[in-house]
Amino acid sequence: MSAHEPQHAESVKSESDNQLDEPPLYRVLLLNDDYTTMEFVIEVLRVVFHKTEQEATKIMLDVHKKGSGICGTYAYDIARTKVRDVLQRAKAQSFPLRCEYQEVPR
């Protein structure tokens, strides 16, 4: 060995030896109420969640018929921000629309 090479044999770890856990994901849900209009729910889905008219209508009908609808699945900070945006928009229009996030089970 030359003077510039290390004299110990250290194994190189592969990427599989250092796998990181994926961060948890969170589902954002809209919850049904008797006052928020279907049009407003569709608007929120289009503006906040970037859904097409068709996707927004399907989710709105899930909220209306099933009691809740899944808007999307996001990292924690994004889910929290989207919930806050929905609640602020609803409050500004005097709607009691409820929105929440739930951790997706692994």
C-alpha positions in Angstrom: 0.0 0.0 0.0 1.2 3.5 -0.7 1.3 6.2 2.0 -1.7 7.9 0.5 -4.1 4.9 0.7 -5.9 4.0 3.9 -4.6 0.9 5.6 -8.0 -0.3 6.9 -10.5 -2.1 4.8 -13.8 -0.5 5.3 -16.8 -1.9 3.5 -18.8 0.3 1.3 -22.5 0.3 2.2 -24.9 0.1 -0.6 -28.1 2.2 -0.9 -30.2 -0.8 0.3 -28.2 -0.8 3.5 -29.3 2.8 4.2 -32.9 2.8 3.2 -34.9 5.6 4.7 -38.5 5.2 5.7 -40.9 7.1 3.5 -42.6 9.9 5.3 -46.3 9.2 6.2 -48.9 10.4 3.8 -52.2 12.1 4.7 -55.6 11.9 3.1 -57.5 15.1 2.9 -61.3 14.7 3.3 -64.3 17.0 2.8 -67.2 16.2 5.2 -70.9 16.7 4.4 -73.1 19.3 6.0 -76.6 20.5 5.3 -75.7 24.1 4.2 -72.6 24.3 2.0 -73.7 24.4 -1.6 -72.6 21.8 -4.1 -71.3 24.5 -6.4 -69.0 25.8 -3.6 -67.6 22.3 -3.0 -66.9 21.9 -6.7 -65.2 25.3 -6.7 -63.0 24.4 -3.8 -62.1 21.1 -5.3 -61.1 22.8 -8.6 -59.2 25.7 -7.0 -57.5 24.2 -4.0 -57.1 20.6 -5.2 -56.7 21.3 -9.0 -59.4 18.8 -9.9 -61.2 18.7 -13.3 -64.9 19.5 -13.4 -65.6 15.8 -13.7 -63.3 14.8 -10.8 -64.7 17.6 -8.7 -68.3 16.5 -9.4 -67.5 12.9 -8.5 -65.9 13.9 -5.2 -68.7 16.3 -4.4 -71.3 13.5 -4.9 -69.3 11.2 -2.6 -69.4 14.0 0.0 -73.1 14.4 -0.5 -74.1 10.7 -0.6 -71.5 9.0 1.5 -70.8 11.8 4.1 -67.2 12.4 3.0 -65.0 12.5 -0.1 -61.3 12.1 -0.6 -59.7 15.1 -2.2 -56.2 13.7 -2.4 -53.2 12.3 -0.6 -50.3 14.5 0.4 -47.3 14.9 2.6 -48.2 16.3 6.1 -47.4 20.0 5.4 -49.2 20.0 2.1 -52.3 18.3 3.6 -52.3 20.7 6.5 -52.1 23.7 4.2 -54.9 22.5 1.9 -57.2 21.9 4.9 -56.4 25.5 6.2 -57.1 26.9 2.7 -60.4 25.1 2.4 -61.5 26.2 5.9 -60.6 29.8 5.2 -62.5 29.9 1.9 -65.5 28.3 3.6 -65.4 30.8 6.4 -65.1 33.7 4.0 -68.3 32.5 2.3 -70.1 31.8 5.6 -70.3 28.0 4.9 -69.7 25.5 7.7 -67.8 23.1 5.3 -65.5 20.8 7.3 -62.2 19.5 6.0 -59.7 17.3 7.7 -56.7 15.1 7.1 -56.0 11.6 8.3 -52.8 9.6 8.2 -52.9 6.9 5.6 -52.2 3.5 7.2 -49.1 1.7 6.0 
